[in-house]
Amino acid sequence: MENKDKVAIITGSSAGLGASVAIGLAQKGINIVINYSKSKEKAEEIEKICKKYQVETLCVKGDVAADDNCVHLVNETIKKFKKVDILVNNAGTTKFANHQKLDALTDQDFIDIYKVNVVGPYQMIRAVEPYMKKQKFGSVVNVSSIAGKTGIGSSIAYAASKGALNTMTLSLAKALGPEIRVNTVCPGFIGTGWFLDRFGEETFNRIVKDQEDITPLKRAGTPDDIAKSVIFFCLEGGEHITGETLISDAGMHLSLPKQ
């Protein structure tokens, strides 16, 4: 199936990994729907870059935690393009909390994180499902984390949500075939502006150096690195694959302590 006239929705694509996926798919001739929840200006900057590759684009504001926002995002896509071929569930959230300090998380923290990281992807898949089924083709890629495979990460609530997303991928791959493929990419560290803004340049550079020291491939991941793994599942290279969880982390999971 040629890329011409294909349409991809990438949630949370105004910055970071989502933006890299949007640009990478645009480079391959895919029409792009950029979703953002806060900054229209950043979304429009990514849109301008995508348009350089002679594709059509659309920017839609929406919070994936809200089902009506998910439906609106898909409806706007269908209104403009009449179809949707690819869905990348990239939008995510977390709360930083020491794993050993159980009082650092409340029940509401779990609910808020779960709504974005698990319920949001489910709602987006539910919204695109009838269109993908009708055209007998659809590729869904969920962006998870090695936190969901190893129990590490910014908080226990975050790790638990990504573990749930991994399991949901298996359930939906079984339920939605043969028309729709559903796969997951589990990144390790990704050197995005989000990390830089949160920790500052000195700490960010230290984290990058640590990644280069401990990973078997001696690499600190970038958004472009992970985007390539996501795009592999989106297009024909992954046409024989569904229900798969791919770790993309330069071998970081191999370097984690046993305990």
C-alpha positions as CSV (number, residue, x, y, z in Angstrom):
1,M,0.0,0.0,0.0
2,E,1.5,3.3,-1.1
3,N,1.9,6.2,1.3
4,K,0.2,8.7,-0.9
5,D,-3.1,9.8,0.5
6,K,-2.5,8.1,3.8
7,V,-3.5,10.0,6.9
8,A,-2.0,9.8,10.4
9,I,-3.2,11.1,13.7
10,I,-0.4,11.6,16.3
11,T,-1.6,12.6,19.7
12,G,0.5,14.9,21.8
13,S,2.5,15.9,18.7
14,S,3.4,19.6,19.2
15,A,6.7,18.7,20.8
16,G,9.1,15.9,21.7
17,L,8.6,12.4,20.4
18,G,5.2,13.1,18.9
19,A,6.6,15.9,16.9
20,S,9.4,13.7,15.6
21,V,6.9,11.0,14.6
22,A,4.8,13.6,12.8
23,I,7.7,15.0,10.9
24,G,9.1,11.5,10.1
25,L,5.8,10.4,8.7
26,A,5.5,13.6,6.7
27,Q,8.9,12.8,5.2
28,K,7.4,9.6,3.9
29,G,4.4,11.4,2.3
30,I,1.8,10.8,5.0
31,N,-0.8,13.5,5.6
32,I,-0.5,14.6,9.3
33,V,-3.0,15.5,12.0
34,I,-1.2,17.2,14.8
35,N,-2.9,17.1,18.2
36,Y,-2.0,19.4,21.1
37,S,-3.6,20.1,24.5
38,K,-1.9,23.4,25.4
39,S,0.3,25.3,22.9
40,K,-1.3,26.0,19.5
41,E,1.8,28.0,18.5
42,K,4.1,24.9,19.0
43,A,1.7,22.7,17.1
44,E,1.7,25.2,14.2
45,E,5.5,25.2,14.2
46,I,5.5,21.4,13.7
47,E,2.8,21.8,11.0
48,K,5.0,24.2,9.1
49,I,7.9,21.7,9.1
50,C,5.5,18.9,7.9
51,K,4.2,21.0,5.1
52,K,7.8,21.3,3.7
53,Y,7.4,17.7,2.6
54,Q,4.3,18.5,0.4
55,V,1.8,16.9,2.6
56,E,-1.6,18.1,3.9
57,T,-1.9,18.9,7.6
58,L,-4.4,19.7,10.3
59,C,-4.0,20.9,13.9
60,V,-6.6,19.9,16.4
61,K,-6.7,20.8,20.1
62,G,-7.8,18.1,22.4
63,D,-7.2,16.3,25.7
64,V,-7.2,12.5,25.1
65,A,-8.4,12.0,28.7
66,A,-11.8,13.4,27.6
67,D,-13.8,11.1,25.3
68,D,-15.6,13.9,23.6
69,N,-12.2,15.5,22.7
70,C,-11.1,12.2,21.2
71,V,-14.3,11.9,19.1
72,H,-13.8,15.6,18.0
73,L,-10.2,14.9,16.9
74,V,-11.3,12.0,14.8
75,N,-14.3,13.8,13.4
76,E,-12.2,16.7,12.3
77,T,-9.8,14.3,10.6
78,I,-12.6,12.6,8.7
79,K,-14.1,16.0,7.8
80,K,-10.9,17.1,6.1
81,F,-9.4,13.8,4.8
82,K,-12.4,11.4,4.7
83,K,-10.2,8.7,6.2
84,V,-7.6,7.8,8.8
85,D,-5.0,5.1,8.3
86,I,-2.6,5.5,11.2
87,L,-3.1,6.4,14.9
88,V,-0.1,7.0,17.1
89,N,-1.1,7.2,20.8
90,N,1.8,9.3,22.0
91,A,0.2,11.7,24.5
92,G,1.1,10.8,28.1
93,T,1.6,12.3,31.5
94,T,3.2,11.4,34.8
95,K,3.9,12.6,38.4
96,F,7.4,12.3,39.8
97,A,7.4,10.4,43.1
98,N,10.0,8.3,44.8
99,H,9.0,4.7,44.6
100,Q,9.9,4.1,48.2
101,K,7.6,6.9,49.5
102,L,4.2,5.5,49.1
103,D,2.5,8.6,50.5
104,A,3.9,10.6,47.6
105,L,1.0,9.3,45.4
106,T,-2.7,9.7,46.0
107,D,-5.6,7.8,44.5
108,Q,-6.3,10.8,42.3
109,D,-2.7,10.7,41.0
110,F,-3.3,7.2,39.8
111,I,-6.6,8.1,38.2
112,D,-5.2,11.2,36.4
113,I,-2.3,9.3,35.0
114,Y,-4.4,6.3,34.0
115,K,-6.9,8.5,32.2
116,V,-4.3,10.0,29.9
117,N,-1.9,7.0,29.5
118,V,-4.5,4.1,29.2
119,V,-8.1,5.4,28.9
120,G,-7.0,8.1,26.4
121,P,-5.5,5.6,23.9
122,Y,-8.5,3.3,24.3
123,Q,-10.9,6.2,23.5
124,M,-8.8,7.2,20.5
125,I,-8.8,3.6,19.2
126,R,-12.5,3.3,19.7
127,A,-13.0,6.6,17.8
128,V,-11.0,5.5,14.7
129,E,-12.1,1.8,14.7
130,P,-15.2,2.1,12.5
131,Y,-13.3,4.0,9.8
132,M,-10.3,1.7,9.8
133,K,-12.6,-1.4,9.8
134,K,-14.6,0.0,6.9
135,Q,-11.5,0.6,4.7
136,K,-10.0,-2.7,5.9
137,F,-6.7,-1.2,6.9
138,G,-5.4,0.5,10.0
139,S,-2.2,0.7,12.1
140,V,-2.2,1.8,15.7
141,V,1.0,2.3,17.6
142,N,0.9,2.9,21.4
143,V,3.8,4.7,22.9
144,S,4.6,3.1,26.2
145,S,7.8,2.9,28.2
146,I,10.3,0.4,29.6
147,A,8.7,1.5,32.9
148,G,5.8,-0.8,32.0
149,K,8.2,-3.7,31.5
150,T,10.6,-3.2,34.4
151,G,8.7,-1.2,37.1
152,I,11.2,1.7,37.0
153,G,10.3,5.2,36.0
154,S,9.1,8.6,37.4
155,S,6.5,7.0,39.7
156,I,4.8,3.7,40.5
157,A,1.6,5.1,39.1
158,Y,3.3,5.9,35.8
159,A,4.9,2.4,35.5
160,A,1.6,0.8,36.3
161,S,-0.2,2.8,33.6
162,K,2.3,1.8,31.0
163,G,2.1,-1.9,32.1
164,A,-1.7,-1.6,31.6
165,L,-1.1,0.0,28.1
166,N,1.1,-2.9,27.1
167,T,-1.6,-5.4,28.1
168,M,-4.3,-3.4,26.4
169,T,-2.3,-3.6,23.2
170,L,-2.5,-7.4,23.4
171,S,-6.3,-7.4,24.0
172,L,-7.0,-4.9,21.1
173,A,-4.6,-6.7,18.7
174,K,-6.7,-9.8,19.2
175,A,-10.0,-7.9,19.0
176,L,-9.4,-5.7,16.0
177,G,-7.7,-8.0,13.5
178,P,-7.4,-8.7,10.7
179,E,-8.2,-5.1,9.5
180,I,-6.4,-3.2,12.3
181,R,-2.9,-3.9,13.6
182,V,-2.1,-2.7,17.2
183,N,1.5,-2.6,18.4
184,T,3.5,-0.8,21.2
185,V,6.9,0.8,21.4
186,C,8.5,1.0,24.8
187,P,11.2,3.7,24.8
188,G,13.9,4.1,27.5
189,F,15.4,7.5,28.2
190,I,14.5,10.1,25.5
191,G,16.5,13.3,25.5
192,T,13.6,15.7,24.9
193,G,13.2,19.4,25.8
194,W,10.8,18.2,28.5
195,F,13.7,16.6,30.4
196,L,15.9,19.7,29.8
197,D,13.2,22.1,31.1
198,R,12.5,20.0,34.1
199,F,16.0,19.2,35.3
200,G,18.1,22.0,33.9
201,E,21.1,21.7,31.5
202,E,23.6,20.4,34.1
203,T,21.5,17.5,35.3
204,F,20.2,16.8,31.8
205,N,23.8,16.5,30.5
206,R,24.6,14.2,33.4
207,I,21.7,11.9,32.5
208,V,22.8,11.8,28.9
209,K,26.3,10.9,29.9
210,D,25.0,8.2,32.3
211,Q,23.0,6.7,29.4
212,E,26.0,6.7,27.2
213,D,28.1,4.9,29.9
214,I,25.6,2.2,31.0
215,T,23.7,1.1,27.8
216,P,25.2,-1.7,25.7
217,L,25.0,0.5,22.6
218,K,26.5,3.5,24.4
219,R,23.7,5.8,23.3
220,A,21.3,8.2,24.9
221,G,18.0,8.1,23.0
222,T,16.7,11.0,21.1
223,P,13.1,11.6,19.8
224,D,14.3,10.8,16.3
225,D,15.6,7.4,17.4
226,I,12.3,6.3,18.9
227,A,10.3,7.8,16.0
228,K,12.0,5.4,13.7
229,S,10.7,2.5,15.7
230,V,7.2,3.9,15.8
231,I,7.2,4.6,12.0
232,F,8.3,1.0,11.4
233,F,5.1,-0.3,12.9
234,C,3.0,2.4,11.1
235,L,3.9,1.4,7.6
236,E,4.4,-1.7,5.5
237,G,7.6,-2.8,7.2
238,G,5.4,-4.0,10.1
239,E,2.5,-5.3,8.0
240,H,3.0,-8.9,9.3
241,I,3.1,-7.8,13.0
242,T,0.4,-7.1,15.6
243,G,0.2,-7.4,19.4
244,E,4.0,-6.8,19.6
245,T,5.8,-4.7,22.3
246,L,9.1,-3.4,21.0
247,I,11.7,-2.1,23.5
248,S,13.7,0.8,22.0
249,D,16.3,1.8,24.6
250,A,19.9,1.1,23.4
251,G,19.7,-2.0,25.6
252,M,19.1,0.1,28.8
253,H,16.8,-2.7,30.2
254,L,19.8,-5.1,30.0
255,S,21.8,-2.8,32.3
256,L,19.3,-2.4,35.1
257,P,20.1,-3.9,38.5
258,K,18.7,-7.3,39.3
259,Q,17.0,-5.9,42.4
